[in-house]
Amino acid sequence: MFKTTATEKGEVTRKAIFESALALFRERGFDATTMRDVAAQAGVALGAAYYYFPSKEAIIQAYYGVVQAEHSRRVAEGLAGGGMNLRQRLRYVLQTKFDILENDRRLLGVIFRYTGEPDHPLSCLGPATAGTRRESVEVFSRAVGDERLPKDLQLLLPVALWALHMGLLILFIYDESPGQKRTQRVLDGTLDLSMRLLALAKFPMWKPIRSKVLAMLRDNDLLPEFQTYQAE
């Protein structure tokens, strides 16, 4: 009983620190907020804040996980009933991600700031975010579903869609149009083009190119967690 109570108390404390940090990051910005500020906002000692989160970067990593878990949950529920074609499923997956992040556009800049530093814990292409990246690709795999595609394209498409969604997120962050309508237009245009390209990519004549792309991803460690993928 004591252990259970202590664990529950620890989770409450961790949640308070996490939520206080995000509130400050959103209000002041990531750089302007210190761990001392976070501890004060959460009403805990500085040592307690460091116990649960050894750095501000650790808080953002936890944020990545929370966002990804929510995205996975919403997509699983939204696609459970079926009835959507591939374009509609992809539109749903991408729009859901935007909906989750709509109030965090300022905070999202932290995600892309360190893209060129693979060893940084917040790099979206680094080893520290590999688990979240893998889960995100799995969401796109769920959207592809049982679509009739060549095996190598089934492997490549979710990775390509993940990369596409990262590019759209950059536009989303900097889009100051009302309701980010510009991003919405680019999203719909990109999906229309993607459906046409996918129809062409299915043809056997493109198999050597698909295989080369998969090999490039593996051999250059661009996405190390997908090295085990093998095209037919």
N, C-alpha and C positions, 0 to 999 in steps of 0.2 A: 504493500500500500504506500509506504514512504517513497519507494522508487518511482511509482507511478505518479504520485503527487509532484515529486521533484522534476520529473520529466515534463509533466504538463506545465509547471511553472517556468521551466526553461524555454519551452516552446512559446509561451506567452511573451516572455522577455525578448526572445529572438524576433518574434513578429513585431513587437513594439519598436525595436531598433530598426528593423528593415523598413517598416512603414514610415518611421520618422525620417530616415535617411532619404527615402524617395521623395517625401514631401519637401525636404530641403533642397534636394537636387533639382526638383521641378521649379522651386521658387527662386533659388539663388544661382543654380548651376552646379555642375559637378566640381569644377575646379575651385570655386569659391567656398565650398562646404568642407569643413574639417571633421575628423572623427570626434573631436571634442564637441563640436556643434551637434553632431548626431546624438552623442551620449546625453547632452543637456536636453535636447528636444525629447528624447525617450524617457528622461527621468532616471537614468541609470549611471553608475560610475563609469569613468572612461575605461577602466580595466575590463568591465563587463562587456562594453561595446566591442573591445578588441578580442575578447574571449569568443564571442559569437561570430564576429567578422574581423579578421586580422587586417583588413584594409578596405578602403572605399571600393577598390576594384572587386573585392570579394562580394560586396553588396550588389554591384552591377551584375556580376556573374549569377548571383541568386535571382536577380531580376530577369535575366535571360531565361533561366529555368522556369520561373513563374509564367512568363509570357508564353513560352513554348508549350507548357502544360495546358494552359488555357486555350491556346490555338488548337492543340491536338484534341482536346475535349469538345470544343465547339464543332470542329470539322467532323469528328466521329458521329456526333449527334445529328448534324445537318445532312450528312450523306447517308445516314442509316436507312432512310425511307426509300432511297433510290429515286428513279423518275427523272434524273437529270442526265443530259448528254455530257460528253467530255468537256466541251467548252464551258458549259454551265457549272460543272463541278470545279473546274479551275478558277472560274470567276468567283465562285463562292469561297474557295480557299483563300484567294488573294484578298478579296474584300473583307473577309473575316479578320485577316491579319491587320489590315488598315483600321478596322473598327476597334480592335484591341489597343492599338497604339495611337489612336487619334489625339489623345491628350498628352502624349509624351514625345512629340516631335522635337522639342528642344533637347530633351534627354537623349534621344536617339543618336544625336551627333557623336556621342561617346563611342558608339558601336563602330562607326566608320573611321574615326580618327586614327585608330591603330591598325587599320587593315594592312598597311605596308610594313608592319612590324610583327611578323608571324610568331615571335616568341613572347609577345606581350600577352598577359592573361585576358585582355579584352578584345584581341584581334579576332574578327569573325572568321578568319581562315587559319587560326593558330590551333595548336594541340589542346589548349585549355578549354576551347569551346567545341571540341570535336563531338562530345556527347549531344549537346544541344543541336549542332549542325546535323548530326545523324537523325535525330528525332524529327527535325524539320523536313529533311528529305523523305522520311517515312510518311509524313503527312501528304506530300505530293504523290508518293507511291499509292497511297490510299485513294487519292483523287483520280489517278490513272486507272486504278481498279483492274477489272478484267478486260479492258480494251484490247481488241485483237491487234497485237503488234509483234514484230519479230523480237526474239529474245534479247538481242543486244540493244534494241531500241527501248525495250521495257526497262533495261538497266540504266540506260543513258538518260532517258527522258526525265525522270524525277530529279536527277542531278542538274540537268539543264533548266528545269523549272525553278529549282531552288536558286540557281544563279540569276535567273530572270527576276525572281521576286526580290532579291537583294538589290538589283539595279533599280527596280521600281520603288523600293524603300528609300533610296537616295533621293529620287525625285520627290517622293512624298514628304521627306523631311524639309526640303527647301521650297516646296510649293506654297506660295502665299496667296494663291487664288482662293476665292470663297469656297469653303468646303472641299478644298483641294480638287476642284473640278478638272484642272489641267491633268492631274495624275489619273483621274478617272478616264479621261479621253485617251490618254496614252495607254492605259491598261486595256481598254476595249480594242483599240487599234492593234496593240501587240498580240492580243489573243486571236484576233481575226487572222493576222499574218501567221501566227504560230500554227493555227489549224491548217492553213494552206501548206506551210512548210512540212508539217507532220505527214500530210497526205502524200507528199512527194518522197519524204524520207523512208516511207514504208517499202518502196520499190527495191527489189534485190540489187539493182545496179548501184545503189548507195551503200551496200553492206561494207565494202572495203573502207569507205570513209567513216562509217559508224565505228568500225573496229579500230581505226586509227585514232579516233577521238578518245575512245575508252582507253586505249593503250597509252595515249598521251597523259591522261589523268592519272593512270597508275604509275607510269615510269617517272614522271616528274613530281610525284608526291603532292600534286595540287589538292587532292582530296584523299589523304592517306587511308581513311577508314573504308574506302571503296576499292582498295587494291585487290581484293579477292574476287571482284567481278570478272567474269570471263565471258566473252562473246562466243556465240556458237560458230 
